[in-house]
Amino acid sequence: MTPRLASGLIVNALIRRVNAEGGSAMVLARGDAEAGAILILATERGGNPRFFERGIGPEGIPALVRSGPLQPEDPGEVVDYWQRRRSRDPDLWVVELDIAEAERFAAETTISG
């Protein structure tokens, strides 16, 4: 088994990459610095919210997988989802990325970590 990078390090790298490319990234909830799961809220210009997290893909290897409500109707639904998740897992990181191709940034940074 190969060691994984600390969650806090992965989140910091993700935020730096997105900001360097002209996007916006922020931590909505800080999780465990070493081993907390990371939930990504991806948006483009504040719209079209989607949730992703590291999981096992169809091929059986680590991948960024979709989670949460598929097409949230209102912003309250988005907040309710991540806050419910956080109430069940206080070690969970919640990171919002507002940039085109947010999934690509998240996958490149979290899967290799």
N, CA, C and O atoms as a MOPAC input file, in Angstrom:
PM7 MOZYME 1SCF
protein

 N      0.84500 1    -1.17900 1     0.00000 1
 C      0.00000 1     0.00000 1     0.00000 1
 C      0.89000 1     1.24100 1     0.00000 1
 O      1.82600 1     1.33500 1     0.79300 1
 N      0.60100 1     2.18500 1    -0.88100 1
 C      1.39800 1     3.39900 1    -0.94800 1
 C      0.82100 1     4.44600 1    -0.00800 1
 O     -0.39700 1     4.53200 1     0.14600 1
 N      1.67800 1     5.24200 1     0.62300 1
 C      1.18000 1     6.27100 1     1.53000 1
 C      0.46700 1     7.38300 1     0.75600 1
 O      0.83200 1     7.71000 1    -0.37300 1
 N     -0.56000 1     7.95500 1     1.39500 1
 C     -1.29900 1     9.06200 1     0.78100 1
 C     -0.83700 1    10.37300 1     1.37100 1
 O     -0.41800 1    10.43800 1     2.52700 1
 N     -0.91700 1    11.40800 1     0.57500 1
 C     -0.61500 1    12.74200 1     1.07600 1
 C     -1.67200 1    13.16200 1     2.08400 1
 O     -2.81600 1    12.71300 1     2.01700 1
 N     -1.29400 1    14.01300 1     3.00800 1
 C     -2.23000 1    14.51600 1     4.00500 1
 C     -3.31600 1    15.34900 1     3.32600 1
 O     -3.05200 1    16.06800 1     2.36200 1
 N     -4.52300 1    15.24300 1     3.83700 1
 C     -5.66800 1    15.95300 1     3.24900 1
 C     -5.45000 1    17.46000 1     3.21600 1
 O     -5.77900 1    18.11100 1     2.22400 1
 N     -4.90500 1    18.01500 1     4.27800 1
 C     -4.65200 1    19.45700 1     4.31700 1
 C     -3.70200 1    19.90300 1     3.22600 1
 O     -3.87900 1    20.97500 1     2.64900 1
 N     -2.69800 1    19.09300 1     2.93800 1
 C     -1.74000 1    19.38800 1     1.87600 1
 C     -2.41800 1    19.34200 1     0.50600 1
 O     -2.16100 1    20.19500 1    -0.34400 1
 N     -3.27200 1    18.35800 1     0.29500 1
 C     -3.99900 1    18.23700 1    -0.97600 1
 C     -4.91200 1    19.44200 1    -1.18100 1
 O     -4.95500 1    20.01600 1    -2.26900 1
 N     -5.63600 1    19.82200 1    -0.13900 1
 C     -6.54800 1    20.97300 1    -0.23700 1
 C     -5.77000 1    22.24100 1    -0.54900 1
 O     -6.17900 1    23.02100 1    -1.40900 1
 N     -4.65000 1    22.45800 1     0.13900 1
 C     -3.84100 1    23.65700 1    -0.12700 1
 C     -3.33200 1    23.67100 1    -1.56300 1
 O     -3.34400 1    24.71900 1    -2.20900 1
 N     -2.88900 1    22.53700 1    -2.06800 1
 C     -2.41100 1    22.46400 1    -3.45600 1
 C     -3.54200 1    22.76400 1    -4.44000 1
 O     -3.34800 1    23.48300 1    -5.42000 1
 N     -4.71400 1    22.21200 1    -4.17100 1
 C     -5.86800 1    22.44300 1    -5.04700 1
 C     -6.24000 1    23.92000 1    -5.09000 1
 O     -6.48100 1    24.47200 1    -6.16400 1
 N     -6.28600 1    24.55500 1    -3.93300 1
 C     -6.63100 1    25.97700 1    -3.86400 1
 C     -5.60000 1    26.82000 1    -4.62100 1
 O     -5.96700 1    27.73200 1    -5.36200 1
 N     -4.33800 1    26.52200 1    -4.44000 1
 C     -3.28900 1    27.27600 1    -5.14500 1
 C     -3.39400 1    27.11800 1    -6.65200 1
 O     -3.25200 1    28.09300 1    -7.38900 1
 N     -3.64400 1    25.88800 1    -7.12000 1
 C     -3.74500 1    25.64700 1    -8.57100 1
 C     -4.91900 1    26.41500 1    -9.17600 1
 O     -4.77600 1    27.07000 1   -10.20900 1
 N     -6.07800 1    26.32900 1    -8.52600 1
 C     -7.26900 1    27.00100 1    -9.05400 1
 C     -7.07200 1    28.51100 1    -9.05500 1
 O     -7.38700 1    29.17400 1   -10.04300 1
 N     -6.55400 1    29.06300 1    -7.95600 1
 C     -6.32300 1    30.50900 1    -7.89000 1
 C     -5.28800 1    30.95700 1    -8.92200 1
 O     -5.43200 1    32.03000 1    -9.50700 1
 N     -4.25100 1    30.15500 1    -9.15300 1
 C     -3.22400 1    30.50200 1   -10.14000 1
 C     -3.78300 1    30.53800 1   -11.55400 1
 O     -3.25800 1    31.25100 1   -12.41000 1
 N     -4.83700 1    29.77900 1   -11.80800 1
 C     -5.45900 1    29.75500 1   -13.13600 1
 C     -6.59700 1    30.76300 1   -13.28200 1
 O     -7.32800 1    30.73900 1   -14.27200 1
 N     -6.74800 1    31.65200 1   -12.29300 1
 C     -7.75600 1    32.70600 1   -12.37900 1
 C     -9.11100 1    32.34100 1   -11.82200 1
 O    -10.05600 1    33.12000 1   -11.94200 1
 N     -9.22700 1    31.18200 1   -11.21900 1
 C    -10.48300 1    30.77500 1   -10.59600 1
 C    -10.53100 1    31.19400 1    -9.14200 1
 O     -9.65900 1    31.90800 1    -8.64700 1
 N    -11.55700 1    30.74000 1    -8.48300 1
 C    -11.73300 1    31.02200 1    -7.07000 1
 C    -11.89800 1    29.69900 1    -6.33200 1
 O    -12.63700 1    28.81700 1    -6.76900 1
 N    -11.20800 1    29.57700 1    -5.21800 1
 C    -11.31000 1    28.36800 1    -4.41400 1
 C    -11.32700 1    28.75800 1    -2.95000 1
 O    -10.57300 1    29.62600 1    -2.51000 1
 N    -12.20900 1    28.09500 1    -2.19600 1
 C    -12.25000 1    28.39100 1    -0.76500 1
 C    -12.67200 1    27.16800 1     0.02400 1
 O    -13.40600 1    26.30500 1    -0.45800 1
 N    -12.18600 1    27.12200 1     1.25100 1
 C    -12.55200 1    26.04400 1     2.16300 1
 C    -13.84700 1    26.45600 1     2.86200 1
 O    -13.88800 1    27.47300 1     3.55600 1
 N    -14.90200 1    25.66100 1     2.67600 1
 C    -16.17200 1    25.92100 1     3.35600 1
 C    -16.19600 1    25.27400 1     4.73100 1
 O    -16.85500 1    25.77100 1     5.64500 1
 N    -15.47400 1    24.15600 1     4.88000 1
 C    -15.36000 1    23.47700 1     6.17200 1
 C    -14.00900 1    22.78400 1     6.22300 1
 O    -13.63500 1    22.05700 1     5.30300 1
 N    -13.29100 1    23.01500 1     7.29600 1
 C    -11.95900 1    22.43200 1     7.47000 1
 C    -12.09500 1    21.08700 1     8.17500 1
 O    -12.71800 1    20.98600 1     9.23100 1
 N    -11.50300 1    20.05800 1     7.57700 1
 C    -11.56300 1    18.72000 1     8.13600 1
 C    -10.26800 1    18.33100 1     8.81600 1
 O     -9.44200 1    19.18500 1     9.14000 1
 N    -10.09700 1    17.04400 1     9.02900 1
 C     -8.88200 1    16.53300 1     9.64600 1
 C     -7.70300 1    16.75700 1     8.70600 1
 O     -7.76100 1    16.39900 1     7.52900 1
 N     -6.64000 1    17.34900 1     9.23000 1
 C     -5.49400 1    17.72900 1     8.40700 1
 C     -4.77500 1    16.53200 1     7.80400 1
 O     -4.16900 1    16.65100 1     6.73900 1
 N     -4.83200 1    15.38600 1     8.46300 1
 C     -4.09600 1    14.22400 1     7.98100 1
 C     -4.92800 1    13.30500 1     7.09100 1
 O     -4.47900 1    12.91600 1     6.01200 1
 N     -6.13200 1    12.95600 1     7.53200 1
 C     -6.86800 1    11.88500 1     6.85000 1
 C     -8.32300 1    12.20300 1     6.53200 1
 O     -9.08300 1    11.29100 1     6.20700 1
 N     -8.72800 1    13.43700 1     6.61300 1
 C    -10.12000 1    13.76400 1     6.32700 1
 C    -10.46500 1    13.57300 1     4.85900 1
 O     -9.64800 1    13.83900 1     3.97800 1
 N    -11.67900 1    13.11000 1     4.60400 1
 C    -12.16500 1    13.00800 1     3.22400 1
 C    -12.35300 1    14.42700 1     2.67900 1
 O    -12.50100 1    15.37600 1     3.44900 1
 N    -12.34700 1    14.56800 1     1.34900 1
 C    -12.48300 1    15.87700 1     0.71500 1
 C    -13.68400 1    15.85700 1    -0.21900 1
 O    -13.73300 1    15.08000 1    -1.17300 1
 N    -14.65300 1    16.72100 1     0.06800 1
 C    -15.84100 1    16.88300 1    -0.76600 1
 C    -15.66100 1    18.17300 1    -1.56000 1
 O    -15.44600 1    19.24000 1    -0.98600 1
 N    -15.74900 1    18.06600 1    -2.87700 1
 C    -15.56200 1    19.20800 1    -3.77400 1
 C    -16.92300 1    19.69900 1    -4.25100 1
 O    -17.72200 1    18.92400 1    -4.77500 1
 N    -17.18100 1    20.99500 1    -4.06600 1
 C    -18.34600 1    21.64900 1    -4.65300 1
 C    -17.82800 1    22.43500 1    -5.85300 1
 O    -17.16500 1    23.45900 1    -5.68700 1
 N    -18.12600 1    21.96300 1    -7.04800 1
 C    -17.64600 1    22.57700 1    -8.28200 1
 C    -18.73500 1    23.46400 1    -8.86900 1
 O    -19.88300 1    23.04000 1    -9.00300 1
 N    -18.37500 1    24.69200 1    -9.21800 1
 C    -19.30300 1    25.60300 1    -9.88300 1
 C    -18.57300 1    26.29000 1   -11.03700 1
 O    -17.34600 1    26.24600 1   -11.13000 1
 N    -19.34500 1    26.91600 1   -11.90300 1
 C    -18.78600 1    27.75100 1   -12.95700 1
 C    -19.54000 1    29.06200 1   -12.92700 1
 O    -20.73500 1    29.12700 1   -13.21600 1
 N    -18.80200 1    30.11600 1   -12.56600 1
 C    -19.38400 1    31.45200 1   -12.40800 1
 C    -20.54700 1    31.43600 1   -11.42000 1
 O    -21.55900 1    32.11000 1   -11.61800 1
 N    -20.38500 1    30.66100 1   -10.36300 1
 C    -21.38000 1    30.60000 1    -9.30000 1
 C    -22.58600 1    29.73200 1    -9.59900 1
 O    -23.44500 1    29.56700 1    -8.73400 1
 N    -22.67700 1    29.17400 1   -10.79700 1
 C    -23.83400 1    28.36500 1   -11.16800 1
 C    -23.47700 1    26.91500 1   -11.42500 1
 O    -22.31000 1    26.52700 1   -11.35900 1
 N    -24.48500 1    26.12400 1   -11.71600 1
 C    -24.33300 1    24.71300 1   -12.05000 1
 C    -23.53000 1    23.94500 1   -10.98800 1
 O    -22.50800 1    23.34100 1   -11.31200 1
 N    -23.98300 1    23.96200 1    -9.72000 1
 C    -23.22200 1    23.27900 1    -8.66100 1
 C    -23.25700 1    21.76000 1    -8.80300 1
 O    -24.29800 1    21.16300 1    -9.07900 1
 N    -22.06600 1    21.14700 1    -8.60300 1
 C    -21.91500 1    19.69500 1    -8.63900 1
 C    -20.97500 1    19.28700 1    -7.52500 1
 O    -20.04300 1    20.01800 1    -7.18900 1
 N    -21.21800 1    18.11700 1    -6.95200 1
 C    -20.35300 1    17.59400 1    -5.89200 1
 C    -19.55400 1    16.40800 1    -6.40500 1
 O    -20.05700 1    15.57900 1    -7.16300 1
 N    -18.28400 1    16.34200 1    -5.97300 1
 C    -17.39000 1    15.24800 1    -6.31400 1
 C    -16.55000 1    14.88800 1    -5.10100 1
 O    -16.31000 1    15.71900 1    -4.22500 1
 N    -16.10900 1    13.64500 1    -5.06300 1
 C    -15.17400 1    13.22900 1    -4.02600 1
 C    -14.36400 1    12.04600 1    -4.52400 1
 O    -14.73500 1    11.37000 1    -5.48400 1
 N    -13.24700 1    11.81400 1    -3.84700 1
 C    -12.39600 1    10.69000 1    -4.22800 1
 C    -13.09500 1     9.39800 1    -3.83900 1
 O    -13.60300 1     9.25800 1    -2.72700 1
 N    -13.11100 1     8.46800 1    -4.76500 1
 C    -13.72800 1     7.17500 1    -4.52200 1
 C    -13.13200 1     6.15600 1    -5.46800 1
 O    -12.07900 1     6.38500 1    -6.06400 1
 N    -13.80700 1     5.04000 1    -5.60100 1
 C    -13.36900 1     4.00000 1    -6.52100 1
 C    -14.24600 1     4.07000 1    -7.76700 1
 O    -15.47000 1     3.97800 1    -7.68400 1
 N    -13.60900 1     4.23300 1    -8.91400 1
 C    -14.32600 1     4.34400 1   -10.17300 1
 C    -14.74500 1     2.99400 1   -10.71800 1
 O    -14.46800 1     1.96600 1   -10.09900 1
 N    -15.41000 1     2.97600 1   -11.86700 1
 C    -15.88900 1     1.73800 1   -12.47400 1
 C    -14.78400 1     0.72600 1   -12.77300 1
 O    -15.03700 1    -0.47900 1   -12.79500 1
 N    -13.56700 1     1.20700 1   -13.00300 1
 C    -12.45700 1     0.30600 1   -13.30700 1
 C    -11.81500 1    -0.26700 1   -12.05000 1
 O    -10.87600 1    -1.05900 1   -12.13900 1
 N    -12.31600 1     0.12900 1   -10.87700 1
 C    -11.76900 1    -0.37500 1    -9.62600 1
 C    -10.54000 1     0.37000 1    -9.13700 1
 O     -9.85700 1    -0.09900 1    -8.22700 1
 N    -10.24900 1     1.52000 1    -9.72200 1
 C     -9.10400 1     2.32600 1    -9.29900 1
 C     -9.59900 1     3.65900 1    -8.74700 1
 O    -10.71800 1     4.07400 1    -9.05100 1
 N     -8.77800 1     4.34100 1    -7.93500 1
 C     -9.21300 1     5.63600 1    -7.39100 1
 C     -9.60800 1     6.60000 1    -8.50900 1
 O     -8.93700 1     6.69800 1    -9.53600 1
 N    -10.71300 1     7.30600 1    -8.28000 1
 C    -11.22800 1     8.25200 1    -9.26500 1
 C    -12.01900 1     9.32400 1    -8.54500 1
 O    -12.36600 1     9.16800 1    -7.37500 1
 N    -12.30100 1    10.39700 1    -9.23400 1
 C    -13.18800 1    11.42800 1    -8.71500 1
 C    -14.60100 1    11.03000 1    -9.11200 1
 O    -14.90000 1    10.92600 1   -10.30200 1
 N    -15.46800 1    10.80700 1    -8.14100 1
 C    -16.82200 1    10.34000 1    -8.42500 1
 C    -17.84600 1    11.39500 1    -8.02200 1
 O    -17.64200 1    12.16100 1    -7.08000 1
 N    -18.92800 1    11.41200 1    -8.74500 1
 C    -20.02400 1    12.35300 1    -8.49700 1
 C    -20.77900 1    11.95100 1    -7.24500 1
 O    -20.97900 1    10.76000 1    -7.00400 1
 N    -21.19900 1    12.90900 1    -6.45200 1
 C    -22.01800 1    12.64600 1    -5.27800 1
 C    -23.00000 1    13.79600 1    -5.09500 1
 O    -22.95700 1    14.78900 1    -5.82100 1
 N    -23.87200 1    13.65000 1    -4.12900 1
 C    -24.80700 1    14.72900 1    -3.81300 1
 C    -25.96100 1    14.83600 1    -4.77200 1
 O    -26.13300 1    13.98800 1    -5.64800 1
 N    -26.76600 1    15.88900 1    -4.61100 1
 C    -27.90700 1    16.08700 1    -5.49700 1
 C    -27.43200 1    16.33800 1    -6.93200 1
 O    -26.48700 1    17.09400 1    -7.15900 1
 N    -28.09900 1    15.69600 1    -7.89700 1
 C    -27.65700 1    15.80900 1    -9.29300 1
 C    -27.94800 1    17.16800 1    -9.91100 1
 O    -27.09500 1    17.72900 1   -10.59900 1
 N    -29.12700 1    17.69700 1    -9.67800 1
 C    -29.46800 1    19.00900 1   -10.21800 1
 C    -30.21100 1    19.80400 1    -9.15200 1
 O    -31.43700 1    19.90400 1    -9.18800 1
 N    -29.46600 1    20.37100 1    -8.20100 1
 C    -30.12400 1    21.10500 1    -7.11700 1
 C    -30.92200 1    22.28800 1    -7.66200 1
 O    -30.44500 1    23.05100 1    -8.50200 1
 N    -32.13600 1    22.41500 1    -7.16600 1
 C    -33.03500 1    23.47500 1    -7.63800 1
 C    -32.72400 1    24.83300 1    -7.01300 1
 O    -32.88100 1    25.86700 1    -7.66200 1
 N    -32.28400 1    24.83200 1    -5.75500 1
 C    -32.00100 1    26.10500 1    -5.10000 1
 C    -30.70200 1    26.01400 1    -4.30500 1
 O    -30.26700 1    24.91700 1    -3.95200 1
 N    -30.08000 1    27.15800 1    -4.01900 1
 C    -28.80400 1    27.16600 1    -3.29000 1
 C    -28.89900 1    26.52600 1    -1.90500 1
 O    -27.91400 1    25.97900 1    -1.41000 1
 N    -30.06400 1    26.58800 1    -1.28000 1
 C    -30.23800 1    25.98500 1     0.03300 1
 C    -30.03500 1    24.48200 1     0.00800 1
 O    -29.54700 1    23.90300 1     0.97900 1
 N    -30.40300 1    23.85000 1    -1.08700 1
 C    -30.22800 1    22.40300 1    -1.24400 1
 C    -28.74000 1    22.03600 1    -1.26600 1
 O    -28.34500 1    20.99800 1    -0.73300 1
 N    -27.93400 1    22.87800 1    -1.87300 1
 C    -26.49000 1    22.65400 1    -1.94600 1
 C    -25.88200 1    22.74200 1    -0.54400 1
 O    -25.13400 1    21.85800 1    -0.12500 1
 N    -26.20600 1    23.79500 1     0.16000 1
 C    -25.68100 1    23.99400 1     1.51300 1
 C    -26.17000 1    22.89100 1     2.44300 1
 O    -25.39300 1    22.35600 1     3.23400 1
 N    -27.45200 1    22.54800 1     2.35100 1
 C    -28.00100 1    21.48300 1     3.20000 1
 C    -27.24800 1    20.17800 1     2.99900 1
 O    -26.97100 1    19.47000 1     3.96700 1
 N    -26.91100 1    19.84800 1     1.75000 1
 C    -26.22600 1    18.58900 1     1.47300 1
 C    -24.87400 1    18.53300 1     2.17300 1
 O    -24.59300 1    17.58400 1     2.90500 1
 N    -24.03400 1    19.54400 1     1.95400 1
 C    -22.69300 1    19.44700 1     2.53400 1
 C    -22.72600 1    19.59300 1     4.04600 1
 O    -21.87900 1    19.02300 1     4.73500 1
 N    -23.67700 1    20.34000 1     4.57600 1
 C    -23.76800 1    20.45000 1     6.03200 1
 C    -24.24800 1    19.14200 1     6.66800 1
 O    -23.79100 1    18.79100 1     7.75600 1
 N    -25.15700 1    18.41600 1     6.01400 1
 C    -25.56800 1    17.09000 1     6.50800 1
 C    -24.38500 1    16.13400 1     6.50400 1
 O    -24.15500 1    15.40800 1     7.47100 1
 N    -23.64000 1    16.14200 1     5.40900 1
 C    -22.45400 1    15.27800 1     5.32500 1
 C    -21.47200 1    15.61300 1     6.43600 1
 O    -20.92000 1    14.72300 1     7.08300 1
 N    -21.26400 1    16.89200 1     6.64700 1
 C    -20.30800 1    17.34800 1     7.65800 1
 C    -20.78600 1    16.98500 1     9.06900 1
 O    -19.96500 1    16.68100 1     9.93600 1
 N    -22.09100 1    17.01400 1     9.30800 1
 C    -22.60300 1    16.66200 1    10.64200 1
 C    -22.35800 1    15.18600 1    10.94700 1
 O    -22.19800 1    14.81500 1    12.11000 1
 N    -22.32600 1    14.34500 1     9.92100 1
 C    -22.04600 1    12.91300 1    10.10300 1
 C    -20.55200 1    12.60200 1    10.09800 1
 O    -20.13000 1    11.57200 1    10.62300 1
 N    -19.75300 1    13.48700 1     9.50800 1
 C    -18.30900 1    13.27000 1     9.42000 1
 C    -17.58200 1    14.59000 1     9.69800 1
 O    -17.29100 1    15.34000 1     8.76600 1
 N    -17.28800 1    14.87800 1    10.96500 1
 C    -16.64500 1    16.15300 1    11.29000 1
 C    -15.21900 1    16.28500 1    10.75200 1
 O    -14.64800 1    17.37500 1    10.78800 1
 N    -14.63500 1    15.18900 1    10.25300 1
 C    -13.29600 1    15.23900 1     9.65700 1
 C    -13.33200 1    15.62100 1     8.18400 1
 O    -12.27900 1    15.77800 1     7.56600 1
 N    -14.52300 1    15.77200 1     7.60900 1
 C    -14.70700 1    16.05600 1     6.19000 1
 C    -14.29800 1    17.48100 1     5.84000 1
 O    -14.69800 1    18.43800 1     6.50300 1
 N    -13.49900 1    17.60400 1     4.79300 1
 C    -13.19300 1    18.90200 1     4.19900 1
 C    -14.26100 1    19.19200 1     3.15400 1
 O    -14.67900 1    18.28400 1     2.43500 1
 N    -14.70800 1    20.43600 1     3.05600 1
 C    -15.60800 1    20.85700 1     1.99100 1
 C    -14.93900 1    22.04200 1     1.30100 1
 O    -14.67300 1    23.07200 1     1.92200 1
 N    -14.67200 1    21.87700 1     0.00600 1
 C    -13.93200 1    22.87700 1    -0.76100 1
 C    -14.76100 1    23.27500 1    -1.96700 1
 O    -15.20900 1    22.42200 1    -2.73300 1
 N    -14.96200 1    24.57900 1    -2.13300 1
 C    -15.69500 1    25.08800 1    -3.29500 1
 C    -14.70400 1    25.59200 1    -4.33400 1
 O    -13.80800 1    26.37900 1    -4.02800 1
 N    -14.88000 1    25.12600 1    -5.57200 1
 C    -14.05300 1    25.56000 1    -6.70000 1
 C    -14.95100 1    26.23700 1    -7.71300 1
 O    -15.93400 1    25.64900 1    -8.16300 1
 N    -14.62700 1    27.45700 1    -8.07400 1
 C    -15.39000 1    28.16600 1    -9.09700 1
 C    -14.44100 1    28.47500 1   -10.24800 1
 O    -13.74700 1    29.49200 1   -10.25400 1
 N    -14.43000 1    27.56600 1   -11.22100 1
 C    -13.54600 1    27.67500 1   -12.37100 1
 C    -14.06400 1    26.71900 1   -13.45100 1
 O    -14.67700 1    25.69700 1   -13.14100 1
 N    -13.82000 1    27.05200 1   -14.69200 1
 C    -14.15600 1    26.11700 1   -15.76400 1
 C    -13.33000 1    24.85200 1   -15.58100 1
 O    -12.16300 1    24.92300 1   -15.19500 1
 N    -13.92000 1    23.70800 1   -15.85300 1
 C    -13.25700 1    22.41400 1   -15.72000 1
 C    -12.79600 1    22.14100 1   -14.28600 1
 O    -11.70300 1    21.61700 1   -14.06800 1
 N    -13.62800 1    22.49800 1   -13.32000 1
 C    -13.28400 1    22.27900 1   -11.90600 1
 C    -13.01400 1    20.80600 1   -11.62300 1
 O    -12.14100 1    20.47700 1   -10.81900 1
 N    -13.75400 1    19.92300 1   -12.27500 1
 C    -13.55100 1    18.49500 1   -12.06000 1
 C    -12.13900 1    18.06700 1   -12.44000 1
 O    -11.53400 1    17.23400 1   -11.76500 1
 N    -11.61700 1    18.63900 1   -13.52100 1
 C    -10.26000 1    18.29600 1   -13.95900 1
 C     -9.23500 1    18.70900 1   -12.90300 1
 O     -8.34400 1    17.93200 1   -12.56100 1
 N     -9.36200 1    19.92100 1   -12.39200 1
 C     -8.44400 1    20.38400 1   -11.34700 1
 C     -8.53000 1    19.48100 1   -10.12000 1
 O     -7.51200 1    19.08900 1    -9.54900 1
 N     -9.74200 1    19.16200 1    -9.73100 1
 C     -9.93100 1    18.31800 1    -8.53800 1
 C     -9.35600 1    16.92200 1    -8.75400 1
 O     -8.68300 1    16.38600 1    -7.87300 1
 N     -9.61500 1    16.33300 1    -9.91500 1
 C     -9.12000 1    14.99100 1   -10.18800 1
 C     -7.59800 1    14.94900 1   -10.23500 1
 O     -6.97800 1    14.06900 1    -9.63800 1
 N     -7.00000 1    15.90000 1   -10.94200 1
 C     -5.54400 1    15.92500 1   -11.06400 1
 C     -4.86000 1    16.10300 1    -9.71700 1
 O     -3.76500 1    15.58000 1    -9.50400 1
 N     -5.48700 1    16.82900 1    -8.81100 1
 C     -4.86500 1    17.13100 1    -7.53500 1
 C     -5.20000 1    16.09100 1    -6.47400 1
 O     -4.32200 1    15.71000 1    -5.70000 1
 N     -6.44400 1    15.62100 1    -6.41300 1
 C     -6.83200 1    14.71400 1    -5.32100 1
 C     -6.53200 1    13.25800 1    -5.61500 1
 O     -6.21200 1    12.50900 1    -4.69200 1
 N     -6.62400 1    12.82700 1    -6.86200 1
 C     -6.41400 1    11.40900 1    -7.17900 1
 C     -4.93800 1    11.05100 1    -7.11300 1
 O     -4.58200 1     9.96800 1    -6.64900 1
 N     -4.08900 1    11.94200 1    -7.56600 1
 C     -2.66100 1    11.62900 1    -7.51700 1
 C     -2.10200 1    11.76100 1    -6.11300 1
 O     -0.98600 1    11.31900 1    -5.84100 1
 N     -2.90000 1    12.38900 1    -5.18900 1
 C     -2.41800 1    12.61300 1    -3.83600 1
 C     -2.54600 1    11.45800 1    -2.93900 1
 O     -2.16700 1    11.53900 1    -1.77100 1

